[in-house]
Amino acid sequence: MQTHPKFTAGSLARTKWTKDIVPEEMTVTDYCQAAVGAEFTKMADIVLDDGETRRTTVKTVPVNEALWKETAEHIYIIARNNIIMKLGGTRTGMKARWGSYLCGHCVAERLNKHGEPNPGKMSVTNAHLYHTIETDLLLGNTWEFYSWKLPHTTVEVDIFGQMTTVIAQTYHAYETRCIELFRSLVGHIPQLCDNADPTYKTKKD
């Protein structure tokens, strides 16, 4: 598969955007045992895509299509060979979050459908993650998504004197706590993570 034109065409992009992976030991199983109260389940495999209908080179194979497509808040784990590489959160559901990562394909080192370089306006974070996963899949390693669908939370808010039920966005707080738990167990945040939202970090004395 490494010699397929879709993958050979991305060699320059992978050289620029792939991050070196540092050996880790925190497995999904061990983390979930420590994350008491969380309910992480496997959501999808991340695999190479040599299909001709899409220009992207990686895709997901969901375990449950309906849950994958559902708009909901999730905390998710991206794992390599069952070792945690990233913890993140989303309010729009797993399919939408994966769609944003696919935008990392559109770096200037790749050509668009017209044979011209992409404008390179994608998120740098997405570009690094996308190409790191693609490179590692080409080396024969496995990548998976796990997620925890967060509980539906509402709050009562006084708006113009009328108490109104408002759906609360909570994933930022959960994400921060999950990353803090990982740091407490390992000594650092997952290597493909951005820093957590400082609003919800535990204050130190």
N, C-alpha and C positions, 0 to 999 in steps of 0.2 A: 504493500500500500504506500510505502514511503516514496515510490517512484511515480505515483499517480500525478498527473499534471497539476491537479488542484493543490497538492502539497509541495511539489517542487517549485511552483510559482511563489510560494510564501517563504522561501528559505531566507531571503534578505530580511523580511519582516520579523521572522523568528529570531534571527541573529541579533537584531536591535532590541526587541521588546521582551524576550524571554528572561525571566529572573532565575538566578541560580537557586536551587532548592537545597536547603540545609536539612540534614537528617533530624527527624523529630521522633518522639516516642508516645505522644498522647493519642491513644486510639479513640475512636468514636464510642466504643463500649465503655472504656474507663471514664471518659468525660461524662457520659450519660449517667453512670452510676453515681458520680459526684454531684451532678446537677439534679438534686432531689426536688421533685415537683414538676420537672420538665418532661415532656413526652415527645422526644425526637423519634421520627420514623424515616425509613428510606423513602425518598421521593422520586429519584431518577438516577440512571447511569448517564455519565457524560462520555460520549464516544466520538470517534472520527466520522466525518461525513464526506464520502467521496461521490455523493449524488450530483447529478448535473442540473437539478432544478434550483439549487441555491449556490451562491458564491462562497458562503461561509464553509468552514472546514471542520467544525465540531457541532454536535447536536446533543440533545437530551433524549433519553428513552424513559418516559415517566412510568412509574409503577401504577399510579392511579390518575388517569387523564382528567377526570372531573375535579379532583383535589388540586392537581397541578394548575389547572386553568382558573380556579376559583379566585376571586378578588378577596383577599383577607390578609391580616397581619401574620407574618411568620418570622421566627428566628431560624436561620438555616446554617448548616455546616457544609463546607466543601471539603471532601476528604480524598486523599491520595493513598491508595493501598490501605484504606481504613485508618489512616493517620490524618488528624485534623490540620488543614492548611489555612482555612479561613472560617471565621464566624461573622455572620452579618444579619441584617434585618430588612424587612420590606413591609410596606403597607398595601402594596398592589397585587400581591400574590407571587407565586413562584415562576409562572410562565413569563410574566411581565419582567421580573427581575432578571431571568435568564436572557430575555430579549435585550436588555440593556448591556449585558456582558457581551452579547454577539456584536454589538456596535464596535467593540474593540478590534474587530476584523479590519475596519476601514482606516488603516494607517496609510500614510503617504507612500510607504514601501510596497503597497499592493496596488494593482490596477483595477479600475472599475469596469463595468460592462462595455464601456466605449474604448477600452484599452488605454485609458489615461490614469495617472496616479490619483488616488483618493485625496481629497482636500486635507485629510489629517486633522479633522476637528473633533475627533472622538475623545472621550475621557481617557486620560493617561492611565488611570487605575484599571479601566476596562481593557485597555490595550495590553497592559502587562499580564493581567489575569488570563485573558484569552490566549495569548501566545505561549504563556508558560504551560497552560493545560495542553494546548495542541502539541507542543514540542514533547512533552512528557508522554502523551498518548502514543506518539510516533515511536517512542522508546519502549513501548509495551507495558506501561504502567496503567493502573485503573483509577478512575476518578468517579466520585458519586456525590449526589446531593442528599442530605438529610434535612428535615425541617420539623419545627414545632409550631403548629398552628396555635396562635395565642388566643386566650379567652376573650370573648366579646365584652368590652368594658364600656359602661355608660356613666355619665355624671349628670347631676341636675344643676342647671345654670339659670340664674335669674336674669332674664332678658326683658327690659322695659317693664319690670314688675310681674312678669309671667314666668313661672318655673318651666324650663324647657329641658327635655331629655336630649343630651348631646352624646354622640358616639365619640369616645376618647381614642386618640392615637397614642398607643403605649409602646410600640416596638422599640423606639429609641432607648427607653429605660431598660427594657428587657435585654436589648443588645449589649448595653453597657455592663449590666450585671453579669451576663454570660461571658463577656470578654474578661471582666475582672476575675471571675471564677477560674478561667483558663490561666490567667497570669498567676493567680495564687497557687495553682497546681504545678505550673511549669517554670515560672519565673519570667515570662515574657508573653506578649500577645502572639496569636498565630501569625506566621511569617507573611501571609498574603493579606493581612488585615490592615485597614486604616485605623487610626486611633478612634476610640469610642467617644461618644458625645460627652463632653466634660460636665454637662448639666447634671448628670445622674451618677457621676463618680462618687465613690465613698470618700467622705472628707477625712483626712488624717489629722490626728492631734499634733 
